[in-house]
Amino acid sequence: MPRGNGNGTVVRLTDERLRRLERRMGAVEEAVRGVSTRLDETNARLDQAVDVLTRLVQVVAAQNDRMNRNFERLNGRIDRLSKAIMAGRTADLKRFSRLERRMALLAGPPADLVRKDKRFKELGLRGADYVTREQVVGLLLEHPELMERPVVVHGKRAVIARPSERVEELLGSQ
């Protein structure tokens, strides 16, 4: 059966040529089926990879949420801690100013306000190291249990009321 080849010539299609053409078509179809199979396998692997990546993104998102909650809790703790520190500093400042006022009202040396008892010795302190006003204030702020008590304030004067007769002197002098 004669056919045209596109350039104006007629090519006779013999049985041999027809068989070769069918073999070529078969090879092409086989190659297409192989490519399709490989594409299907590749698509399946890509689907698996997408599933794994989706799960990974979900895990990371959950971890980020957990970290954000932890940071919020931590920030709350830091806020409470900083408020406590500021309250402590305020209390220290109040104690400092109260101690300074009392020392200013005392007639004797600042060292008289420090108890040099068993606790003083347990701390390994020496009386000679605490004679100035600043040294005594620093010591008593750090170790308030070493303050000689009671301190009685009356008007613009104060006394360490040991012995108790000193209170009578304070009250009788005004």
C-alpha positions in Angstrom: 0.0 0.0 0.0 1.7 3.2 -1.2 1.9 6.2 1.1 3.4 9.7 1.0 6.4 10.5 3.2 5.7 14.3 3.3 8.2 15.3 0.6 6.1 14.3 -2.4 7.5 10.8 -2.8 5.5 7.7 -2.3 6.9 5.0 0.0 5.7 1.4 -0.3 4.7 -0.1 3.1 5.9 -3.6 3.0 5.3 -6.3 5.6 8.8 -6.0 6.8 8.6 -2.2 7.2 5.3 -2.7 9.0 6.8 -5.2 11.4 9.7 -2.8 12.1 7.3 0.0 12.7 5.3 -2.1 15.1 8.5 -3.1 17.0 9.5 0.6 17.3 6.0 1.5 18.4 6.1 -1.3 20.9 9.5 -0.1 22.2 8.2 3.4 22.5 5.1 2.2 24.4 7.3 0.1 26.7 9.5 3.1 27.4 6.4 5.2 28.1 5.1 2.5 30.5 8.5 2.5 32.2 8.6 6.2 32.5 5.0 6.2 33.8 6.0 3.6 36.4 9.0 5.5 37.5 6.9 8.7 37.6 4.3 6.9 39.7 7.0 5.7 42.1 8.5 9.2 42.2 5.1 10.7 42.9 4.5 8.2 45.7 7.9 9.0 47.3 7.2 12.8 46.9 3.8 12.2 48.6 5.6 10.4 51.5 8.1 13.3 51.7 5.3 15.8 51.8 3.6 13.8 54.6 6.9 13.7 56.6 7.5 17.4 56.1 3.9 18.3 57.1 4.3 16.2 60.3 7.6 17.9 61.0 6.1 21.4 60.6 3.3 20.3 63.0 5.9 19.1 65.6 7.9 22.3 65.3 4.8 24.4 65.6 3.8 22.5 68.8 7.3 23.0 70.2 7.2 26.7 69.4 3.8 27.0 71.2 5.2 25.2 74.2 8.3 27.4 74.2 6.1 30.5 74.0 4.1 29.4 77.0 7.3 28.7 78.9 8.6 32.1 78.0 5.4 33.7 79.2 5.6 31.8 82.5 9.3 32.8 82.8 8.5 36.4 82.1 5.8 36.3 84.8 8.4 34.9 87.2 11.0 37.5 86.3 8.4 40.2 86.8 7.5 38.8 90.3 11.2 38.4 91.1 12.0 42.0 90.1 9.1 43.3 92.1 10.3 41.3 95.1 13.8 42.6 94.6 12.6 46.2 94.4 10.4 45.7 97.5 13.5 44.3 99.3 15.6 47.2 98.2 12.9 49.6 99.4 12.7 47.8 102.7 16.5 48.0 103.0 16.4 51.6 102.2 13.8 52.2 104.9 15.8 50.2 107.4 19.0 52.2 106.4 17.3 55.6 106.8 15.7 54.5 110.1 19.1 53.3 111.4 20.8 56.5 110.2 18.2 58.6 112.1 18.6 56.7 115.3 22.4 56.9 115.1 22.2 60.7 114.6 20.1 60.9 117.8 22.5 58.8 119.9 24.9 60.7 122.1 27.6 58.1 122.2 29.9 56.6 119.6 28.3 54.5 116.8 30.1 51.4 118.0 28.0 51.4 121.1 25.1 50.3 118.9 26.8 47.0 118.1 26.4 44.0 120.5 29.8 42.3 120.9 28.4 39.0 122.1 28.7 35.3 121.2 27.1 35.9 117.7 29.6 38.7 117.0 32.4 36.3 117.8 30.8 33.4 115.8 30.8 35.6 112.7 34.6 36.2 113.3 34.2 39.9 113.6 36.5 42.3 115.4 35.2 45.4 117.4 38.1 47.5 116.0 36.7 47.0 112.4 33.3 48.7 113.3 33.9 52.1 114.8 32.8 54.6 112.1 29.2 55.3 111.4 29.4 53.8 107.9 31.0 50.6 109.2 28.4 50.2 111.9 25.5 50.8 109.5 26.8 48.3 107.0 27.3 45.7 109.7 23.8 46.2 111.2 22.1 46.1 107.8 23.8 42.8 107.1 23.4 41.4 110.6 20.4 43.1 112.3 20.6 40.7 115.3 23.8 42.4 116.4 22.0 45.7 117.1 22.1 46.7 120.8 18.5 46.9 122.0 16.3 48.5 123.0 16.9 51.9 121.5 14.5 54.5 123.0 13.9 57.7 121.0 12.4 60.7 122.7 12.2 64.0 120.9 15.6 64.7 119.4 17.5 62.3 121.6 17.9 58.6 121.8 19.6 56.2 124.2 20.4 52.5 124.3 18.2 51.5 127.2 20.8 49.2 128.9 20.6 49.6 131.8 17.0 50.7 132.0 17.9 53.7 134.2 19.2 55.4 131.0 15.5 55.7 129.9 14.8 57.6 133.0 17.8 59.9 132.3 16.5 60.5 128.8 12.9 61.3 130.0 14.1 63.4 133.0 16.4 65.6 130.9 13.6 67.2 128.8 
